[in-house]
Amino acid sequence: MTGSAFVSTRAGAPAVSLSEAIARGLAPDGGLYVPARLPSVDPAACTGLTRLPDIARRALGGFFAGDRLQPALGEIADAALDLPAPNSRVAACTDPLYALELFHGPTAAFKDFGARFLAECLQRLESPRPPQTLRESRGPLTILVATSGDTGGAVAAAFHRRPWVRVVILYPKGLVSPRQEQQLTCWGDNVVSLRVDGTFDDCQRLVKEAFVDAGLSATHRFSSANSINIGRLLPQTVYYAGSSLDIERRTGFRASYVIPAGNLGNAFAAVWARALGFPIGRIVLAHNANRTVPDYLQTGLWRPRPSIATLASAMDVGNPSNMERLRALYPELGDLRNQVSADSVDDATIRHRIREDYMQYGREWCPHTATAAEVYHRLPADERRDRPWVVVATAHPAKFNEIVEPLLGKVLDVPDSLAKLLQLPRVFLDVSPTLGALAAALE
Ligand SMILES: *Cc1c(COP(=O)(O)O)cnc(C)c1O
């Protein structure tokens, strides 16, 4: 291999190129791909840049070096990352508090960045050439996504109407919010939405069973687009690079972040951005009642557990997969504790924080963002006063209107992109939670 090498966190799989790591998603030993050596970036080369695609060219250049995708990095970044991600000052707060708004994409949550970047990468890897292997002759790639909410919509939006790929979304009947369901079912064309008579765990099990079923994989080429794919993580480091440079420009100080966390993909991207050299101070993880990570940092015992349903449902994760990347980067617990801290917020406090910050600051948070706002308020007063803090706003509150509106006593404005999706008709198939039913729906 000539370019950067990517290795598994479990060290039991051969090193691969970036393209291969993106195409595979999971390493064959069950681990997650990470660069063998974190490339070096000169953050000074990004000074003065404000557009994310321009920052991406520099911040991600080392990851793409020597790869088949390297010549396309600029194009990929232009197509995927030309979205606003402003640091908006919380003006009513006397301390230097900002919100990094990551909800200006087509499905109004940060997952748009990763899904769009992955789609652009995969499109170039699938490139229009005649099938070269038996596997490729089996027709378009089928991306299977089990979703409990935001991922399915972001992936559908990113891959919609791309002729080389089909997206099959599995979501649990009655367990996603009405507006989330709308975003999972409004696409048509190459997107198939399956409403599964079961739980999110059933959806995930079905996807896993399909991947290993010999019969199905003889007739379909399956791939996944879940958040462990390095093609979703890389673009997320770009908005932290951009945000931290902007804060440094505006205040003269490093930005510290409070990040709503579930699978830790978003938070890990911030850790990478700091390790690459961008001006980032503290990184604090805000979890909901799923306390696996805060408990681990406190006790040193890694105890994954079944997830608990909360108001911040996109963070209902009991066994966060990207922890494996964090521990690969900082194997010593003491080092890890120096790099990140974490806290947990229960549903009653999420509700309280949504109301409180609306009254105090006039800010409308989604339930996920509210966990981060709460953890920010728990910081010592001098820390909040003496350095700029950024609460990462991972979704637009209007996506969760049935939770937020009764708390604020008002109807939320709906961003244009979301409003457009809400008008489209819903199309879905009802399936029972069995592999047979999934196989029939794939035909
Ligand atoms: C997915 C999601 C999260 C959690 O992000 P991770 O990368 O899984 O930690 C937080 N907020 C929202 C709105 C999400 O959709």
The ligand as an SDF file (V2000), in Angstrom:
LIG
                    3D

 15 15  0  0  0  0  0  0  0  0999 V2000
  -27.0140   10.3940   16.7000 C   0  0  0  0  0  0  0  0  0  0  0  0
  -27.3260   11.5730   17.5400 C   0  0  0  0  0  0  0  0  0  0  0  0
  -26.6070   11.8650   18.7180 C   0  0  0  0  0  0  0  0  0  0  0  0
  -25.5330   10.9590   19.2450 C   0  0  0  0  0  0  0  0  0  0  0  0
  -24.3960   10.9930   18.4280 O   0  0  0  0  0  0  0  0  0  0  0  0
  -23.2670    9.8550   18.5390 P   0  0  0  0  0  0  0  0  0  0  0  0
  -22.3240   10.1440   17.4600 O   0  0  0  0  0  0  0  0  0  0  0  0
  -23.9850    8.5440   18.3710 O   0  0  0  0  0  0  0  0  0  0  0  0
  -22.6770    9.9720   19.8940 O   0  0  0  0  0  0  0  0  0  0  0  0
  -26.9120   13.0220   19.4010 C   0  0  0  0  0  0  0  0  0  0  0  0
  -27.8810   13.8480   18.9950 N   0  0  0  0  0  0  0  0  0  0  0  0
  -28.6020   13.6030   17.8770 C   0  0  0  0  0  0  0  0  0  0  0  0
  -29.6710   14.5600   17.4870 C   0  0  0  0  0  0  0  0  0  0  0  0
  -28.3510   12.4740   17.0980 C   0  0  0  0  0  0  0  0  0  0  0  0
  -29.0770   12.2300   16.0000 O   0  0  0  0  0  0  0  0  0  0  0  0
  1  2  1  0
  2  3  1  0
  2 14  2  0
  3  4  1  0
  3 10  2  0
  4  5  1  0
  5  6  1  0
  6  7  2  0
  6  8  1  0
  6  9  1  0
 10 11  1  0
 11 12  2  0
 12 13  1  0
 12 14  1  0
 14 15  1  0
M  END
$$$$
